[in-house]
Structures are given as structure tokens and as C-alpha cells.
């Protein structure tokens, strides 16, 4: 790899890292190309050497950020609880530590409203990532076809409880949302199919 190619890759990675930070903190619509490039330590003029548009950048960022968070969560759950990784996923995702992180890690609470308003290409990118989340979570539960339905419900429960809990963080109700979702999610996910 030449020095010029290496530098271009470093710049590309810096732009993606800056966009990921803004995506998690502000969502898509409140993040500008100028803010992304400033966060990467680069000038706005260099942006188009890496991405065709803001949509291209944030579609790639949405995919990469969502996939990295989910894969890390799955890997740690399988490592820490090989006999019950699905329960560990619920426990970790619905933890106070995850809710209270200074920089959020899961992009879903930050982006779903933006995606709903903006449509494509974000909708397709989010759908693709959610399909992967659901499939991998269903695989943790087993081969039964009903496990996909459980996985869909579990992903919705996790996202909803975390989003509500973050919105009213610092209140007893915020903690109650996390605890109730963990309790009922764990019971439902662990229940054997009839």
C-alpha cells in the first residue's frame, strides 16, 4: 500500500468514526457534513473524495455502527453465557450501564425517528441490519420456526425499553422499564415452545 493510499484510508476511517459519533449523539438529520469533517480533523472539500453524498456516508455509518454493536453484544453473550446467550443479550442490552453510557452504543434510539421521516436509503439499510439482528437472535434460541417470532419480539422489547428508559433517565420509572423488560423478556425467551 502506498503512503497516499494509506493516508486516504486513514482519512476515510476518521470520517466514518466521526459520523458514527454524531449518529449516536444526534441522529442523522442533526448531523451535517461540516460537523462530520470537523470531527475527523479534515476540511469539507475532502468529503467528496470519499463519499458521494451525506446519504451515502450515513447509510454506511448506520450499517457499520449497528453491525459492530450487535456483533459485539452477541460475541460477549456467547462467551459469557454459552448455555444461555439469548438471556445474556437481554441482560446486557437492558442494563443500566448500557442506558447510562456517556456515548450511546446502540444507534437504534438515535436514528429510528430520522429513518421513519427520511425513508430511503436509510430505511433499506436499517431493515437489512434489523433482519440480521433478528436472524442471529433467533439462531441463539434454536432451530424452531417460532424462534424468529420470539426474536422479533425480543428486539422490539429491547429497543422500546431502552429508548423509553433513556428518555426519562434518572427516574425510578426509567429503571422500572429496564427491569420489567429484562424480567418478562427472559421469561418469554426461556419458555419452551409448545
Residue pairs with C-beta under 8 A, 6 or more apart in sequence:
1 9
8 49
8 50
11 40
11 42
11 46
11 50
12 50
14 40
14 41
14 42
15 36
15 37
15 40
15 42
15 47
15 50
15 51
15 57
16 57
16 60
16 61
16 64
17 39
17 40
18 35
18 36
18 37
18 38
18 39
18 40
19 31
19 36
19 39
19 57
19 58
19 61
20 61
20 64
20 65
21 39
21 103
22 30
22 31
22 35
22 36
22 39
23 31
23 58
23 61
23 62
23 65
23 107
23 110
23 111
24 65
24 103
24 104
24 105
24 107
24 110
25 103
25 104
25 110
26 110
27 110
27 111
27 113
27 114
28 58
28 62
28 111
28 114
28 115
28 118
28 122
29 114
29 117
29 118
31 58
32 54
33 44
33 47
33 54
33 57
34 44
36 47
36 57
37 43
37 44
37 46
37 47
47 57
50 57
51 57
51 60
55 121
55 122
56 121
58 122
59 121
59 122
59 125
62 107
62 111
62 122
62 125
62 126
62 129
63 125
63 128
63 129
65 107
66 106
66 107
66 108
66 126
66 129
66 133
67 129
67 132
69 105
69 106
69 107
70 129
70 132
70 133
70 136
73 89
73 92
73 93
74 85
74 89
74 136
74 140
76 88
76 92
77 85
77 86
77 88
77 89
77 92
77 140
78 85
78 140
80 88
81 87
81 88
84 190
85 140
86 137
86 140
86 141
86 154
86 189
87 186
87 189
87 190
89 137
89 140
89 154
89 158
90 154
90 158
90 181
90 182
90 185
90 186
90 189
91 182
91 186
92 98
93 106
93 158
93 162
94 158
94 161
94 162
94 178
94 181
94 182
94 185
95 178
96 175
96 178
98 105
98 106
98 162
99 162
99 165
99 166
99 169
99 174
99 178
100 169
104 110
104 166
106 159
106 162
108 159
108 162
108 163
109 159
109 162
109 163
109 166
111 122
111 126
112 126
112 159
112 163
114 122
115 122
115 123
115 126
130 155
133 151
133 155
134 148
134 151
134 152
134 155
135 148
135 151
137 151
137 154
137 155
138 147
138 148
138 150
138 151
139 147
141 147
141 150
141 151
141 189
144 193
146 193
147 193
150 188
150 189
153 188
154 185
154 188
154 189
157 181
157 184
157 185
158 181
158 185
160 181
161 177
161 178
161 180
161 181
162 178
164 174
164 177
165 174
165 175
165 177
165 178
166 174
167 174
168 174
168 177
